[in-house]
Amino acid sequence: MRIANDNHWQKKHWQAIRSAYGSAPFFEFYADKFQPVYEKQFKLLFDFNLLLLQTTLFSIKLRSKFHLTECYEEQRIDTIDLRKDKSV
């Protein structure tokens, strides 16, 4: 999904986050890590979301590894798709 950067949505989003959480404990500590993400221009929403995920994982010191697929996989053979399991 391409991002329409002409309406400054990232700046507005960051201002809304700052307004809603600015007085929360530790906000300023985490704000320094996330504000640069919102100041950077992206062409694709995926790239923005990926950097947000990486920033979040780094900020909470969760060293989780994930791998991106090369192409869309409806369902991998070696996994169970729990989205279709209604009993969960």
RAMORA-V769595 format. One line per field, one symbol per residue. ss: DSSP state (H for helix, E for strand, L for the rest). phi: phi as a letter, one per 40 degrees, with the letter a starting at -180 (. if undefined). burial: I if it has 16 or more other ideal C-beta (glycine too) atoms within 10 Angstrom, else O. A space follows every 50 residues. Layout:
BEGIN
ss=???
phi=???
burial=???
END
This chain:
BEGIN
ss=LELLHHHLHHHHHHHHHHHHHLLLLLHHHHHHHHHHHHHLLLLEHHHHHH HHHHHHHHHLLLLLLLLLLLLLLLLLLLLLLHHHLLLL
phi=.cccccbfccccccccccccbdccdgdcccdcccdccccccbcbcdcccc ccccccccccfcccbbbcccacbdacccbbcccccccc
burial=OOIOOOOOOIOOOIOOOOOOOOOOOOOOOOIOOIOOIIOOOIOOOOOIOO OOOOOOOOOOOOOOOOOOOOOOOOOOOOOOOOOOOOOO
END
